Amino acid sequence: MLEPVIHATTVFTCRNEFDAMMTCIYDAWAARLGHSNIRLMTEPVGNLELFCTYRHIEADRRKTQSVIRSICRKISSHAYRMVYQAAMSDEEDKLDAIYRFLVIGFHYGSAVTGFLQEPPVMRLMELARKTSNEAHSHREFIRFSNMEHNVLVGCIEPKCDVLTLIAPHFADRMPSENWMIIDLRRMTAVVHPCDTEYYLTSLTPEETERLSKPPDDPFTDLWRIFFDSIAIKERQNPVCQRNLLPLWYRKHMPEFPVQ
């Protein structure tokens, strides 16, 4: 009696960073192990599975650029934007979903973004839409405080990594201001010096804690009083308000009490 043949799956893992993810896709594709025999995951990896071989991949800027050029040239720039937004999602399957999308995309070209009947395409669209919706909400809900040296600081704790998606909005609208947007969850920040380009940087735990403390800003108190004054008690609808502005957004919005 013949024994069943067990095909081991190779799991390519990398840090939860865009360059590392694109490098992971490059190396997984170049390994030529067969698309059905590999899986891609971001770290940290949970419980290890039987009959799986794990390969850690380090970020390589050259390979990242190669993947980006291939997506833009062989599929479209719109597809690359979808891939980038999906990579910023907080879902665990995002990296594998991007890879499965590219397998189809490199075959069909630019038309693939309309193939919503294909599960990999639909999944990528769901991931990209989730990130895009959260970025849009933070463009509306983020609040700035005036710190020392007239630096405007806004703190957020997004589920998805939306800093690079919301920064161009504020750079366009506040080009002559010194401002900073801090992602407290990931300890990263977008810094915009007056009349220059913004940049992304990492923060230490000490810097994050110090910058996240709201200053004694009289305008914050005035804004809270204004918000309370214009409210119409008879028309308050907490359920509708939570649908439009979920509770987890309100932690860094001074007009709302701490939840």
Sine and cosine of phi, psi and omega as CSV:
sin_phi,cos_phi,sin_psi,cos_psi,sin_omega,cos_omega
0.00,0.00,0.78,-0.62,-0.03,-1.00
-0.97,0.23,0.68,-0.73,0.05,-1.00
-0.99,0.14,0.59,-0.81,0.01,-1.00
-0.90,0.44,0.61,-0.79,0.02,-1.00
-1.00,0.02,0.82,-0.57,0.00,-1.00
-0.97,-0.22,0.88,-0.47,0.00,-1.00
-1.00,-0.02,0.88,-0.47,0.00,-1.00
-0.96,0.27,0.62,-0.78,0.06,-1.00
-0.99,-0.11,0.73,-0.69,0.07,-1.00
-0.99,-0.10,0.84,-0.54,-0.03,-1.00
-0.96,-0.26,0.90,-0.44,0.06,-1.00
-1.00,-0.03,0.82,-0.58,-0.04,-1.00
-0.86,-0.51,0.43,-0.90,0.02,-1.00
-0.37,-0.93,0.16,-0.99,0.05,-1.00
-0.93,0.37,0.38,-0.92,-0.04,-1.00
-0.99,0.14,0.88,0.47,0.02,-1.00
-0.72,-0.70,0.51,-0.86,-0.13,-0.99
-0.88,0.48,-0.74,0.68,0.00,-1.00
-0.86,0.50,-0.67,0.74,0.00,-1.00
-0.91,0.42,-0.63,0.78,0.00,-1.00
-0.92,0.40,-0.68,0.73,0.03,-1.00
-0.92,0.40,-0.60,0.80,0.06,-1.00
-0.91,0.42,-0.63,0.78,0.03,-1.00
-0.88,0.47,-0.66,0.75,0.05,-1.00
-0.89,0.45,-0.68,0.73,0.01,-1.00
-0.87,0.50,-0.76,0.65,-0.06,-1.00
-0.94,0.35,-0.60,0.80,0.03,-1.00
-0.91,0.42,-0.65,0.76,0.02,-1.00
-0.93,0.37,-0.69,0.73,-0.04,-1.00
-0.93,0.36,-0.34,0.94,-0.01,-1.00
-0.92,0.38,-0.40,0.92,0.04,-1.00
0.81,0.59,0.73,0.68,0.03,-1.00
-1.00,-0.08,-0.07,1.00,-0.08,-1.00
1.00,-0.09,0.78,-0.62,-0.09,-1.00
-0.87,0.50,-0.52,0.86,-0.03,-1.00
-0.98,0.19,-0.18,0.98,-0.06,-1.00
-0.97,-0.22,0.10,1.00,-0.04,-1.00
-0.77,-0.64,0.35,-0.94,0.08,-1.00
-0.57,-0.82,0.53,-0.85,-0.03,-1.00
-0.88,-0.48,0.67,-0.75,-0.03,-1.00
-0.61,-0.79,0.52,-0.85,0.15,-0.99
-1.00,-0.03,0.46,-0.89,-0.01,-1.00
-1.00,0.00,0.42,-0.91,0.10,1.00
-0.98,0.21,0.59,-0.81,0.02,-1.00
-1.00,0.06,0.69,-0.72,0.00,-1.00
-0.97,0.22,-0.78,-0.63,0.01,-1.00
-0.93,0.36,0.75,-0.66,0.04,-1.00
-0.96,0.27,0.60,-0.80,-0.04,-1.00
-0.99,-0.17,0.47,-0.88,0.09,-1.00
-0.94,0.34,0.47,-0.88,0.06,-1.00
0.88,0.48,0.48,0.88,0.06,-1.00
-0.83,-0.56,0.67,-0.74,0.10,-0.99
-0.95,-0.30,0.77,-0.64,-0.09,-1.00
-0.96,-0.28,0.73,-0.69,0.03,-1.00
-0.81,-0.59,0.86,-0.51,0.07,-1.00
-1.00,0.08,0.71,-0.70,-0.03,-1.00
-0.89,-0.45,0.77,-0.63,0.08,-1.00
-1.00,-0.04,0.50,-0.87,-0.02,-1.00
-0.91,0.43,0.64,-0.77,0.05,-1.00
-0.67,-0.74,0.92,-0.39,-0.08,-1.00
-0.86,0.51,-0.61,0.80,-0.02,-1.00
-0.89,0.45,-0.68,0.73,0.01,-1.00
-0.94,0.35,-0.57,0.82,0.05,-1.00
-0.87,0.49,-0.74,0.67,0.01,-1.00
-0.89,0.46,-0.59,0.81,0.02,-1.00
-0.89,0.45,-0.68,0.73,0.01,-1.00
-0.91,0.41,-0.68,0.73,0.00,-1.00
-0.88,0.48,-0.71,0.71,0.02,-1.00
-0.88,0.47,-0.64,0.76,-0.02,-1.00
-0.91,0.42,-0.66,0.75,0.01,-1.00
-0.90,0.44,-0.73,0.68,-0.04,-1.00
-0.92,0.40,-0.61,0.79,-0.06,-1.00
-0.99,0.15,-0.69,0.73,-0.10,-0.99
-1.00,0.00,-0.38,0.93,0.05,-1.00
-0.89,-0.45,-1.00,0.00,0.04,-1.00
-0.12,-0.99,0.27,-0.96,0.07,-1.00
-0.93,0.37,-0.51,0.86,0.07,-1.00
-0.90,0.43,-0.65,0.76,0.04,-1.00
-0.90,0.44,-0.62,0.79,0.03,-1.00
-0.90,0.44,-0.63,0.78,0.03,-1.00
-0.90,0.44,-0.64,0.77,0.06,-1.00
-0.89,0.46,-0.67,0.74,0.01,-1.00
-0.89,0.45,-0.68,0.73,-0.01,-1.00
-0.90,0.45,-0.71,0.70,0.00,-1.00
-0.90,0.44,-0.64,0.77,0.04,-1.00
-0.90,0.43,-0.60,0.80,0.01,-1.00
-0.92,0.39,-0.40,0.92,0.03,-1.00
-1.00,0.08,-0.04,1.00,0.00,-1.00
-0.94,0.34,0.24,-0.97,0.03,-1.00
-0.98,-0.21,0.14,0.99,-0.02,-1.00
-0.98,0.22,0.60,-0.80,-0.08,-1.00
-0.94,0.35,-0.48,0.88,-0.09,-1.00
-1.00,-0.04,0.19,0.98,-0.15,-0.99
-0.88,0.47,-0.67,0.74,-0.07,-1.00
-0.92,0.39,-0.68,0.73,0.04,-1.00
-0.92,0.40,-0.59,0.81,0.03,-1.00
-0.90,0.44,-0.65,0.76,0.05,-1.00
-0.89,0.46,-0.68,0.73,-0.01,-1.00
-0.88,0.47,-0.72,0.70,-0.02,-1.00
-0.90,0.44,-0.58,0.81,0.06,-1.00
-0.90,0.43,-0.67,0.74,-0.03,-1.00
-0.93,0.38,-0.54,0.84,0.07,-1.00
-0.84,0.54,-0.70,0.71,0.02,-1.00
-0.97,0.26,-0.65,0.76,-0.08,-1.00
-0.90,0.44,-0.65,0.76,0.01,-1.00
-0.93,0.37,-0.31,0.95,0.02,-1.00
-1.00,0.05,-0.68,0.73,-0.12,-0.99
-0.99,-0.16,-0.28,0.96,0.03,-1.00
0.99,0.14,-0.46,-0.89,-0.16,-0.99
-0.91,0.42,-0.38,0.92,-0.03,-1.00
-0.94,0.35,-0.23,0.97,-0.12,-0.99
-0.89,0.45,-0.47,0.88,-0.04,-1.00
-0.91,0.41,-0.25,0.97,0.04,-1.00
-0.99,-0.14,-0.01,1.00,-0.03,-1.00
-1.00,0.09,0.90,0.43,-0.08,-1.00
-0.95,0.31,-0.20,0.98,0.07,-1.00
-0.97,0.24,-0.23,0.97,0.05,-1.00
-1.00,0.06,0.83,-0.55,-0.04,-1.00
-0.81,0.58,-0.67,0.74,0.02,-1.00
-0.89,0.45,-0.59,0.80,0.01,-1.00
-0.94,0.35,-0.69,0.72,0.01,-1.00
-0.89,0.45,-0.65,0.76,0.00,-1.00
-0.91,0.41,-0.67,0.75,0.02,-1.00
-0.89,0.45,-0.64,0.77,0.01,-1.00
-0.90,0.44,-0.63,0.77,0.03,-1.00
-0.89,0.46,-0.69,0.73,0.01,-1.00
-0.91,0.42,-0.71,0.70,-0.01,-1.00
-0.90,0.43,-0.63,0.77,-0.01,-1.00
-0.92,0.39,-0.63,0.77,0.02,-1.00
-0.87,0.48,-0.72,0.70,0.01,-1.00
-0.90,0.43,-0.69,0.72,-0.02,-1.00
-0.89,0.45,-0.66,0.75,0.01,-1.00
-0.90,0.43,-0.65,0.76,0.01,-1.00
-0.93,0.37,-0.63,0.77,0.05,-1.00
-0.88,0.47,-0.66,0.75,0.02,-1.00
-0.89,0.47,-0.66,0.75,0.01,-1.00
-0.90,0.44,-0.66,0.75,-0.02,-1.00
-0.94,0.34,-0.45,0.89,0.10,-0.99
-0.90,0.45,-0.49,0.87,-0.01,-1.00
-1.00,-0.01,-0.59,0.81,-0.20,-0.98
-0.99,-0.12,-0.23,0.97,-0.07,-1.00
-0.91,0.41,0.62,-0.78,0.00,-1.00
-0.85,-0.53,0.67,-0.74,0.01,-1.00
-0.96,-0.27,0.59,-0.81,0.13,-0.99
-0.90,-0.43,0.56,-0.83,-0.02,-1.00
-1.00,0.05,0.97,-0.26,0.00,-1.00
-1.00,0.04,-0.04,-1.00,0.01,-1.00
-0.89,0.46,0.44,-0.90,-0.05,-1.00
0.90,0.44,0.39,0.92,0.05,-1.00
0.84,0.55,0.71,0.70,0.08,-1.00
-0.97,-0.25,0.82,-0.57,0.03,-1.00
-1.00,0.09,0.82,-0.58,-0.06,-1.00
-0.83,-0.56,0.80,-0.60,0.08,-1.00
-0.86,-0.50,0.68,-0.73,-0.02,-1.00
-0.91,-0.41,0.68,-0.74,0.05,-1.00
-0.67,-0.74,0.36,-0.93,0.10,-0.99
-0.73,-0.68,0.93,0.37,-0.10,-1.00
-0.96,0.27,0.44,-0.90,0.10,-0.99
-0.95,0.30,-0.70,0.72,0.06,-1.00
-1.00,-0.07,0.33,-0.94,-0.01,-1.00
-1.00,0.07,1.00,0.00,-0.17,-0.99
-0.97,-0.26,0.07,1.00,-0.09,-1.00
-0.83,0.56,-0.74,0.67,-0.06,-1.00
-0.95,0.32,-0.25,0.97,0.01,-1.00
-1.00,0.01,-0.47,0.88,-0.03,-1.00
-0.99,-0.11,-0.34,0.94,-0.05,-1.00
-0.86,0.51,-0.68,0.73,0.00,-1.00
-0.87,0.50,-0.53,0.85,0.01,-1.00
-0.87,0.49,-0.75,0.66,-0.04,-1.00
-0.98,0.22,-0.49,0.87,0.08,-1.00
-0.90,0.43,-0.55,0.83,0.01,-1.00
-0.97,0.26,-0.54,0.84,-0.09,-1.00
-0.99,-0.11,-0.35,0.94,0.03,-1.00
-0.76,-0.65,0.86,0.51,-0.08,-1.00
-0.94,0.35,-0.42,0.91,-0.07,-1.00
-0.96,-0.28,0.40,0.92,0.03,-1.00
-0.88,-0.47,0.52,-0.85,0.17,-0.99
-1.00,0.03,0.92,-0.40,-0.03,-1.00
-0.63,-0.78,0.31,-0.95,-0.04,-1.00
-0.55,-0.84,0.71,-0.70,0.10,-1.00
-0.90,-0.44,0.82,-0.57,-0.11,-0.99
-0.93,-0.36,0.78,-0.63,0.15,-0.99
-1.00,-0.07,0.98,-0.19,-0.08,-1.00
-0.92,0.38,-0.49,0.87,-0.03,-1.00
-0.93,0.36,-0.62,0.78,-0.06,-1.00
-0.97,-0.26,-0.04,1.00,-0.01,-1.00
0.80,0.59,0.75,0.66,0.10,-1.00
-0.79,-0.61,0.32,-0.95,-0.04,-1.00
-0.52,-0.85,0.54,-0.84,0.21,-0.98
-0.99,-0.16,0.83,-0.56,-0.04,-1.00
-0.92,-0.40,0.77,-0.63,0.00,-1.00
-0.82,-0.57,0.99,-0.17,0.14,-0.99
-0.94,0.33,0.44,-0.90,-0.06,-1.00
-0.82,0.57,0.80,-0.60,0.11,-0.99
0.86,0.51,0.48,0.88,0.10,-1.00
-0.70,-0.71,0.02,-1.00,-0.01,-1.00
-0.97,0.23,0.53,-0.85,0.06,-1.00
-0.99,0.13,0.31,-0.95,0.04,-1.00
-0.57,-0.82,0.37,-0.93,-0.01,-1.00
-0.98,-0.18,0.70,-0.71,-0.02,-1.00
-0.61,-0.79,0.35,-0.94,0.07,-1.00
-1.00,-0.09,0.47,-0.88,0.00,-1.00
-0.87,-0.49,0.51,-0.86,0.11,-0.99
-0.98,0.18,0.32,-0.95,0.06,-1.00
-0.84,0.55,-0.60,0.80,0.01,-1.00
-0.91,0.41,-0.70,0.72,0.02,-1.00
-0.90,0.44,-0.66,0.75,0.00,-1.00
-0.88,0.47,-0.70,0.72,-0.01,-1.00
-0.91,0.41,-0.66,0.75,-0.04,-1.00
-0.93,0.37,-0.66,0.75,-0.06,-1.00
-0.98,0.22,-0.35,0.94,-0.04,-1.00
-0.99,0.13,-0.18,0.98,0.01,-1.00
-0.98,0.19,0.87,-0.50,-0.03,-1.00
-0.92,0.39,0.68,-0.73,0.01,-1.00
-0.98,0.18,0.14,-0.99,0.10,-0.99
-0.99,0.15,1.00,0.07,-0.06,-1.00
-0.96,-0.28,0.90,-0.43,-0.01,-1.00
-0.88,0.48,-0.47,0.88,-0.01,-1.00
-0.93,0.36,-0.48,0.88,0.08,-1.00
-0.90,0.43,-0.68,0.73,0.04,-1.00
-0.91,0.41,-0.64,0.77,0.03,-1.00
-0.90,0.44,-0.65,0.76,0.01,-1.00
-0.91,0.42,-0.63,0.78,0.01,-1.00
-0.92,0.40,-0.67,0.74,0.03,-1.00
-0.90,0.44,-0.68,0.74,0.03,-1.00
-0.88,0.48,-0.69,0.72,-0.02,-1.00
-0.88,0.48,-0.68,0.73,0.01,-1.00
-0.94,0.33,-0.55,0.84,-0.09,-1.00
-0.95,0.33,-0.61,0.79,-0.07,-1.00
-1.00,0.08,-0.12,0.99,-0.01,-1.00
-0.93,0.36,0.65,-0.76,0.06,-1.00
-0.97,-0.25,0.94,-0.34,-0.12,-0.99
-0.84,0.54,-0.65,0.76,-0.06,-1.00
-0.93,0.36,-0.29,0.96,-0.04,-1.00
-0.94,-0.33,0.21,0.98,0.04,-1.00
-0.92,0.38,0.71,-0.71,0.00,-1.00
-0.65,-0.76,1.00,0.06,-0.08,-1.00
-0.86,0.51,-0.58,0.82,-0.02,-1.00
-0.91,0.41,-0.73,0.68,0.03,-1.00
-0.90,0.43,-0.62,0.78,0.00,-1.00
-0.90,0.44,-0.64,0.77,0.02,-1.00
-0.92,0.39,-0.52,0.86,0.05,-1.00
-0.93,0.38,-0.62,0.78,-0.01,-1.00
-0.99,0.11,-0.49,0.87,-0.04,-1.00
-0.63,-0.77,1.00,0.04,-0.04,-1.00
-0.84,0.54,0.42,-0.91,-0.08,-1.00
-0.87,0.50,-0.58,0.82,-0.11,-0.99
-0.95,0.33,-0.24,0.97,0.10,-0.99
-0.97,0.23,-0.38,0.93,-0.26,-0.97
-1.00,0.10,-0.14,0.99,-0.10,-1.00
-0.84,0.55,-0.59,0.81,-0.06,-1.00
-0.93,-0.37,0.45,0.89,0.06,-1.00
-0.93,-0.36,0.94,-0.33,-0.16,-0.99
-0.90,0.44,-0.38,0.93,-0.04,-1.00
-0.97,0.26,-0.19,0.98,0.03,-1.00
-0.96,-0.29,0.59,-0.81,0.10,-0.99
-0.92,0.38,0.41,-0.91,0.00,-1.00
-0.90,0.43,0.80,-0.59,-0.04,-1.00
-0.99,0.13,0.00,0.00,0.00,0.00
